[in-house]
Amino acid sequence: MTRILELLARLNRREKTLVALLGLAVIPLALVFLVALPALEARDSAARQNAEAQVLLAWTVARDAEWQRLAPTAASAVSTGPIGLSGLESALADAGLRDGVTALETASGGRVVLRMKDVPFVAAAGFLDTLGTTSGYEIGRLSLNAGDTSASVAVDVELLPAP
């Protein structure tokens, strides 16, 4: 520190004024470039991320509204009771699964046993998914096993009358 003071003491008045002006210009510029500009960039980046999040939220809300509009309403899903074997057979035919049925039998207590072999997994899953809301039955036991092809399954399901 004493060296700097000795160096400044040797300068004439004009040089001291120039050094002072240089110091007064360098310190604010350093603050601007080292503090203010990075803070502004961080704020702009946060504003961009916020805008992207708002767009994603709006898209998600729109998809949720679309899903709610397309999903079956509770009133349309009300069942009046078990539809019986003929109703199940009709539902299987509508789902394109009738040819794969190997057993469709009534068991004691109103239970129904359904076995299918080598049916498309997607069709079987869709049928089983809608079964509880449209047929008056609920799944009591379910077994899915790989079929002969990669996209097919063997299904063994026991249906119980819905309470």
C-alpha positions in Angstrom: 0.0 0.0 0.0 2.9 2.4 0.8 4.3 1.8 -2.6 1.1 2.9 -4.3 1.0 6.0 -2.1 4.6 6.8 -2.9 3.9 6.4 -6.6 0.9 8.7 -6.4 2.8 11.3 -4.4 5.4 11.6 -7.2 2.7 12.3 -9.8 2.0 16.0 -10.7 -1.5 17.5 -10.2 -2.7 16.8 -13.8 -1.7 13.1 -13.6 -3.4 12.7 -10.2 -6.6 14.1 -11.7 -6.4 11.7 -14.6 -5.8 8.8 -12.2 -8.8 9.9 -10.1 -11.0 10.1 -13.2 -9.8 6.7 -14.3 -10.7 5.3 -10.8 -14.1 6.9 -10.9 -14.8 5.4 -14.3 -13.4 1.9 -13.7 -15.2 1.2 -10.4 -18.7 1.9 -11.8 -17.9 0.0 -15.0 -16.7 -2.9 -13.0 -19.9 -2.9 -11.0 -22.0 -2.8 -14.2 -20.1 -5.6 -15.9 -19.5 -7.8 -12.9 -22.8 -7.4 -11.0 -25.6 -5.6 -12.9 -25.3 -7.3 -16.3 -25.1 -10.9 -14.9 -28.1 -10.1 -12.7 -30.1 -8.8 -15.7 -29.2 -11.9 -17.7 -30.3 -14.1 -14.9 -33.6 -12.2 -14.6 -34.2 -12.6 -18.4 -33.4 -16.3 -18.2 -35.8 -16.7 -15.3 -38.5 -14.8 -17.3 -38.0 -17.1 -20.3 -38.2 -20.2 -18.2 -41.3 -18.8 -16.5 -42.9 -18.2 -19.9 -42.1 -21.7 -21.0 -43.6 -23.1 -17.8 -46.8 -21.1 -18.4 -47.0 -22.4 -22.0 -46.6 -26.0 -20.7 -49.2 -25.4 -18.0 -51.7 -24.0 -20.5 -51.0 -27.1 -22.7 -51.5 -29.4 -19.8 -54.7 -27.8 -18.7 -56.0 -28.0 -22.3 -55.2 -31.7 -22.5 -56.8 -32.3 -19.1 -60.0 -30.5 -20.3 -59.9 -32.6 -23.5 -59.5 -35.7 -21.4 -62.4 -34.8 -19.2 -64.6 -34.1 -22.2 -63.7 -37.4 -23.8 -63.8 -39.6 -20.6 -67.1 -41.3 -20.0 -69.2 -39.5 -17.4 -70.3 -41.2 -14.2 -73.9 -41.1 -15.3 -73.2 -43.1 -18.5 -71.1 -45.6 -16.6 -73.9 -46.7 -14.2 -74.8 -50.3 -14.7 -78.2 -51.8 -14.1 -76.8 -55.2 -13.1 -74.9 -58.1 -14.7 -75.5 -58.4 -18.4 -75.2 -62.2 -18.5 -73.4 -64.5 -20.9 -75.2 -63.2 -24.0 -74.3 -59.6 -23.1 -70.7 -60.6 -22.5 -70.5 -62.5 -25.7 -71.9 -59.5 -27.6 -69.3 -57.3 -25.9 -66.6 -59.7 -26.8 -67.7 -59.7 -30.4 -67.8 -55.8 -30.4 -64.2 -55.8 -29.1 -63.1 -58.3 -31.8 -62.3 -61.0 -29.3 -65.1 -63.5 -29.9 -63.0 -65.8 -32.1 -60.4 -66.1 -29.3 -62.8 -67.2 -26.6 -62.2 -70.8 -25.5 -64.6 -70.8 -22.5 -67.5 -68.6 -21.3 -69.3 -70.4 -18.5 -71.5 -69.5 -15.6 -70.3 -70.7 -12.2 -71.9 -70.8 -8.8 -72.9 -67.5 -7.1 -73.4 -65.7 -10.4 -69.8 -65.9 -11.2 -68.6 -66.1 -14.9 -65.5 -67.8 -16.1 -64.0 -66.4 -19.3 -60.9 -67.9 -21.0 -59.4 -66.5 -24.2 -56.4 -67.8 -26.1 -54.1 -65.8 -28.6 -56.1 -62.6 -28.5 -54.4 -59.2 -29.2 -53.2 -57.7 -25.9 -54.4 -54.2 -26.7 -57.9 -55.4 -27.5 -58.0 -57.7 -24.4 -56.8 -54.8 -22.1 -59.4 -52.4 -23.5 -62.2 -55.0 -23.0 -61.1 -55.7 -19.5 -60.8 -52.0 -18.7 -64.3 -51.2 -19.7 -65.8 -54.4 -18.3 -66.5 -53.1 -14.8 -68.3 -49.9 -15.9 -70.4 -51.5 -18.6 -71.3 -55.1 -17.7 -72.2 -55.1 -14.1 -69.3 -57.4 -13.3 -66.1 -56.8 -11.5 -62.9 -58.8 -12.0 -62.4 -61.3 -9.2 -59.4 -63.1 -10.6 -57.2 -62.4 -13.6 -54.4 -64.2 -15.3 -52.6 -63.0 -18.4 -50.0 -65.2 -20.0 -48.0 -64.7 -23.2 -49.6 -66.0 -26.3 -48.1 -67.7 -29.4 -47.2 -64.3 -31.0 -45.5 -61.3 -29.3 -48.6 -59.2 -29.3 -51.1 -61.8 -28.1 -52.0 -63.1 -24.7 -54.0 -65.9 -23.1 -56.5 -64.5 -20.7 -58.2 -66.4 -17.8 -60.6 -64.2 -15.8 -63.3 -64.8 -13.2 -66.0 -62.2 -13.1 -68.1 -61.5 -10.0 -71.4 -59.7 -10.0 -70.8 -56.1 -9.0 -72.3 -55.1 -5.6 
